[in-house]
């Protein structure tokens, strides 16, 4: 993977936490930061896909007129929650 250099100013407390994490995990501080950024980007992309799918589902529901009354959904979820051991 190609890399490009960048610079970031971190609050001292955050930098100290990153250094502590790196020491505990046997990684470099750089590796910890790269992994954290990669995980954040992946999570943001998943969230964006989730929102996009929700919009598509809402449009489809509005167009079809098929849906569930919210009171019925609450009852269903409450019954499911009671079944969880």
C-alpha positions as CSV (number, residue, x, y, z in Angstrom):
1,X,0.0,0.0,0.0
2,X,1.4,3.4,-1.0
3,X,1.7,5.9,1.8
4,X,1.9,9.7,2.0
5,X,3.1,11.7,4.9
6,X,0.9,14.0,6.9
7,X,1.1,15.9,10.1
8,X,-1.3,16.1,12.9
9,X,-1.2,18.1,16.2
10,X,-2.5,16.1,19.1
11,X,-3.5,17.3,22.5
12,X,-0.8,16.2,25.0
13,X,-3.2,13.9,26.9
14,X,-4.3,12.1,23.8
15,X,-0.7,11.7,22.7
16,X,0.2,10.2,26.1
17,X,-2.7,7.7,25.8
18,X,-1.7,6.7,22.3
19,X,1.9,6.1,23.5
20,X,0.6,4.1,26.5
21,X,-1.5,1.9,24.1
22,X,1.4,1.4,21.8
23,X,3.7,0.3,24.6
24,X,1.1,-2.1,26.0
25,X,0.4,-3.6,22.6
26,X,4.0,-3.7,21.4
27,X,3.2,-1.5,18.5
28,X,4.5,1.9,17.4
29,X,2.5,4.9,18.2
30,X,2.2,5.4,14.4
31,X,0.7,1.9,13.9
32,X,-1.9,2.6,16.7
33,X,-2.9,5.9,15.0
34,X,-3.1,4.4,11.5
35,X,-5.2,1.5,12.8
36,X,-7.5,3.8,14.8
37,X,-8.0,6.1,11.7
38,X,-8.6,3.1,9.4
39,X,-11.2,1.7,11.9
40,X,-12.9,5.1,12.1
41,X,-13.1,5.4,8.3
42,X,-14.5,1.9,8.0
43,X,-17.1,2.6,10.7
44,X,-18.1,5.9,9.0
45,X,-18.5,4.1,5.7
46,X,-20.7,1.4,7.3
47,X,-22.8,4.1,8.9
48,X,-23.2,5.9,5.6
49,X,-24.3,2.6,3.9
50,X,-26.8,2.1,6.8
51,X,-28.3,5.5,6.3
52,X,-28.5,5.1,2.5
53,X,-30.3,1.8,2.9
54,X,-32.7,3.3,5.4
55,X,-33.6,6.1,3.0
56,X,-34.1,3.5,0.2
57,X,-36.3,1.4,2.4
58,X,-38.3,4.4,3.5
59,X,-38.9,5.4,-0.1
60,X,-39.9,1.8,-1.0
61,X,-42.3,1.7,1.9
62,X,-43.8,5.1,1.1
63,X,-44.3,4.1,-2.5
64,X,-45.8,0.7,-1.7
65,X,-47.9,1.8,1.2
66,X,-46.9,-1.4,3.0
67,X,-45.6,-0.9,6.5
68,X,-46.3,-1.6,10.2
69,X,-47.9,0.5,12.8
70,X,-45.4,1.7,15.3
71,X,-47.4,0.4,18.2
72,X,-47.3,-3.1,16.7
73,X,-43.5,-2.8,16.2
74,X,-43.0,-1.8,19.9
75,X,-45.1,-4.8,21.0
76,X,-43.2,-7.2,18.8
77,X,-39.8,-5.9,20.0
78,X,-40.9,-6.0,23.7
79,X,-42.0,-9.6,23.3
80,X,-38.7,-10.5,21.6
81,X,-36.8,-8.7,24.4
82,X,-38.6,-10.8,27.0
83,X,-37.5,-14.0,25.3
84,X,-33.8,-13.2,25.6
85,X,-32.3,-15.2,28.4
